[in-house]
Amino acid sequence: MLVLAIQMWGFIGLLTEDEVATHPYAGTLGPSPIDPDFTLERWNGVLDTYLESENKPIKAFLTHERNVCGLGNGYLQDILFRANLNPKRKVATLAAEDRTALYHALRETLEEAIDLGGRDTERTLLGEPGGYVPVLDKRAKGEPCPRCGTPIEKIQYLGGSCYVCPSCQPAG
């Protein structure tokens, strides 16, 4: 038996490449950060294209599936922490080193989570819990930052909770 739970939005389908290209949802998805073709050069192209039309916070950019597909708030916390970026930071303010750090944080976080079978709050197809323990989630609130020791804070931002180290991920 195969069981699948979708939270918020989702799409499940078996499509040919031609069907994907013309599908009203799947055909509009941005690149996947785990795709082998998702290079630093392609990442910078996605950022450059985005900057031509909008200047939103990095959280909004990363969770909008037309920019980068497959990212939810759960993995976003660790990605931003690894890149030393605050979720409120505007995409337009990212310097070259921030873009590179974010690219590597995307790849490393997701590859590690996949290798470990997903987050420890998720289940594999066989019902086993995943082995990826997030650095920043609700369990981290008030705990010392693993890098600097500053207590982790919870903020409400763009319709969800975000966990940040105010020292390692300064706002503004």
N, C-alpha and C positions, 0 to 999 in steps of 0.2 A: 504494500500500500504506500502511496506517495501522498503526503499531506503538505500543503503550502499555506502559509498565512501571510497576507499582505496588509501592511499598515499604511494608512493614508491612501496613496495612489499606487497603482501597479498595473502591469500588463504582462500577460503570459501568452505566448504564441509561438508557433513553429512556422517561420516564414523563409522564403527564398530571399536571396540578396535583392532581387528586383522588387519583391513585395515589401521588403524593409524600406527600400528607398522611397516608395510611394505611400507607405502607411502613415496615417495622420498623426500618430504618436511616435512610433519607433523611427519613422523617417526624419524626425526633427531632433533626435538626440545628438548631443555633442559627443566628443570622443571619450572613450573609456580610459581612465588612467592606468589600467592594467593591460591594455592592448600593447603588444610589442612595437607598434607604430607610433605610440604616444611618446615621442622624443621631447627633449628640452626645446628643440626648434619648433616643433608643432605646438607645444605648450605656450611658448612666447607668441606664436601666431594667433592662438585662441585669445590670449590676453590683449594683443594689439587690436584684433577685430572687435572685441568687446569695448575697448576704450574709445573706439570711433563713435559709439552711440550712447554709452551709458557710463556713469560713475557711481557705482553702488559699493556697499561694504563687501568685503571678501566673503563673509558668510552667505550673503544673497547670491553672489556670483557662483560660489562652489555648489550650492544646493539647487541651482536652476539647471535642469537637465539639458537645456539647449547649449549650455557652456561646457559642462563636464557631466557625463551621465553616471548614475549609480551611487552618488554620495548622499548620505543622510546625516542628520545631526549627530548620531552616535559616533561615527568615525571622524567626523569633522573636528570634534574637540581635540583629539590626539594629533590630527594633521596640523592644525593651527598651533598647538603647543610645540610640536617638533620644529615648526618653522619660526617659532617665536613671534607669532602674529596674533593680534587681538581680532576677534570676529567683527568688530566695528571699523576696522581699518579700511579705508577706501582703496579700491583696486588701483586707481590712478596714482596713488602714492607709493606703489611698490617699486623699489629700485631693482636693478638687475640682480643683486645678491638675494633680495627677498623673493623674486620670481624663481630663482634657482633653488633656494631653500624650500619654497613651497612645492615645487615640482618633485624634489627628492622626498619630502615629507609625504606627499600623496602616494608616490610609488612604494616607499618603504612601509608605510602604515598598512596599506591595502595588501601588499604582498605578504607581510607578516601575518595579518589577520586570515588571509586565505590559507597560508601554510599551516596555521593553527586551527583551522576548521571554523572560523568565525569567532565572534565575541562569546565570552563565557555566559552571556544571557541569551544566546541563540542556540539552536539545536541543529545537528547535522541531519541528513536524510534518515540516518539510523537511530535518531533520537538522542545521540550523545551531545553533551554540551561542548561548545567551542572552547578552545584553549587561549584565545586572545583576551587578556585582561586589560581593559582600557586604563590609561594613565589618568584621564580626566573623565569622570562621570559622577553621578550623584553620590557615590561612595567616597569621592575625593574631597567633597565640600568640607572646608575647615581643616583638612589634613595638610601637613607640610608639603610644599612643592618638592618633587624628587630632585630637582636641580639646585634650588636656592634656599629651600626651607620656609619660604613665605606661605602663609595659609592660602589654600585654594578658595576662590570665591565663586559663588553662583550668581549669574546675572540673567535677567529675562531680556531676550533680544530677538526681534523679528519672529515672534510667535513661538519661541521655544527657549528652553534653558540652555545656558552656556556656562561652562566651567573654565575658569581662567586663573592663571597666576598673575596677579597684578604687577609683579616685579619682572617676570620673564616675558609677559605679553602686555606691555603697557598700552593703555588706550591713548588715542590722539596722535 
